[in-house]
Amino acid sequence: RMVAPTCCKDYGILSVVFQTYAEVNCHFKIPPTVFYPQPKVDSAFLGLHFLGPSKLRQRLAGVDPMDLRRVVTTAFRQRRKTVRNTLKKLAGLEDVTLLDAEPLPLPDSVIAARDAGDEFALSQELPTNWAKKRPEELTPGQFVELTRLLLGARGTDDLGRKVWRKLKHGT
């Protein structure tokens, strides 16, 4: 699921988070026959290279990680609905007309990364019909741009700590 491509059943929140915060590679598959007792699932050997703060800031393009979390989790709550319909329920989104808005132009840092051949930046531009797509059809970079469109870029240097952990007892 960490390396799942878009438009497949396995693509979800875990895929978006790991592909945003790390370079994830599937080195090889491990057949069930190497384990005893044999599991009924397939295994794989993954390589994770977590990004440094400067590269992560470039990828997030000024988007607050907490806002990204809210958008991604809200979008995947109802996978079979369109992004427009699931994000209507996004707390803090006062202007519902943003759900019909055209995508914003990409920030200069993203354009520079695209010119340098960064894979993440190459798939970051939102399509014009983004609101009619389902969450599993958007790339992790497009979720960053969607967050920037709906909640704005705060331009903060704070990447947050423990952003993706569950909150304890409602705090």
N, C-alpha and C positions, 0 to 999 in steps of 0.2 A: 504493500500500500504506500510505502514511502516514496517509491520510484514510479508509481502508477502514472500513466499518461492521462491527459484529459479525455473526456468522452468514454470512460469505462466505469464499470460498477465499483471498482476498487478505489477510484479517485475520490478523495474527501478532504476533511479538515487536516488529517495527518499528512497527506500529500502536500497540501498547500503550505503548511507550516515548515516541514522539512525542506521542501524545494525553495522556500524563501530564505531560510536562515542557514542553510548548509548546501554544499555541493554533495549530492547523493549519487553513488554509483553502485550498480548491481554487478559484483565481480563474477559470480557464478552461482548456479542453482545447485542445491544439495538434494539428492534423491532420498526418499523415505527409507530406502534399503540400508543406509549407513547407520541408522539408529535402531536400538533395541529397547523396548518393542517398537515396531514400525508405526510412526504416526500416520494419521489420515490426511495430513496436510503437506504441502511442499515447502521447503526451506530455501533460503538464499543467503549468501555471504555478501553483506553490504559494506560499503566504505562511506563514512561520513567525515567530511571536512567542514567544520563549522567556520563561518565567515568571521573575520575580524570586525571591529566596530566601524572602521572607515568604509569598508566594502558594504556592510549592512546599511549604513546611513545612505550610501549611494543607491542601494536597491530600494530602500523605503522612500526615498525622495521627499523627505520632510513629513511623512505620514507618521502619526503617533501609533506605536505598536498596540496600544489598548484599543484604539479605533479600528485597526485592522482586525484584531481579534473579534470585536463586536460584529463587524461586517461579515467576516467569514463564518462565524458560528451561526449568525442569523440566517445567512444564505443557505447553509447546509441543513438547517432544521427541517425544512421541507424540500427535499431534493427534487421532487417531481414537479414542483411549481417553477414558474419563471422567476428570474432574479427580481424583476419589478414587483411581483406579488409578495415575495418573501420579505423584501426590504421595506415594504410599507410599514411593517411592525417594528422597524428599527427605532429604539428609544433615542431620543435626542434629534431626530430628523423632523424638524418642524415644517420644512418646505417640501411637500410631496411632489411639486413640479420638477424637482431635481431628478426624479425617477424617469422623466422623459427628456432629460437634457442631453445635448451632444457631448461627446467626450472632450475633455480639456486637452490643449496641446501638451506634449510631453515636456518635462523640465529639461533644462540644459544638461544637467548631470546624466540623465537617462539617454539623451541624444548622443552625448560624448561616449557613453558606454556602448551604445549601438554601433557607432562608428568604429570602435575598437573591437567589435565582434563579440561582445558579451551576449551569451545565449539568453540569459534572463531578460536583459533589456530589449532584445530583438522581439520577444513575445509579450512586451509590456503594453503595447498600444491597445486601447479599448476599441472594439468594433462599433460601428454606428448603431447597430441593432442590439446592443448589449442587454437592454432591458427585456428582450424577448428570449434570451438564452436561459438555459438551466445552469445551476451552479457548477455542475461537473463539466460544462463546456468552456469555462473561463480558466485561463492559466493563472498561476500564482502572481505573476507580474500584473495581470489584468485586475486581480483583486486589489493590489496596491493602488492602481489607478482609479478603481471604483471607489475605494475609500477616500482618495484625494478629491474625487469629484463630489461625493456626498457629504463628507465631514471636513474637508479641507486639509491643507498641509499646514501643520503648526510650526514647521521649521525648527523644531526642538532638537537639541543634541542628545537629550536623554533617551536612551533606548529602552529604558524600563528594566526592571528585574522581576523575574517570575511572572511574566505577562501571561503565559499560557497555562499556568497552574490553576487548578480549581480554587475558588475562593472558599475560605473556611467559614462555616456557619453564617453565611450571608454578609460577611464583612468585605 
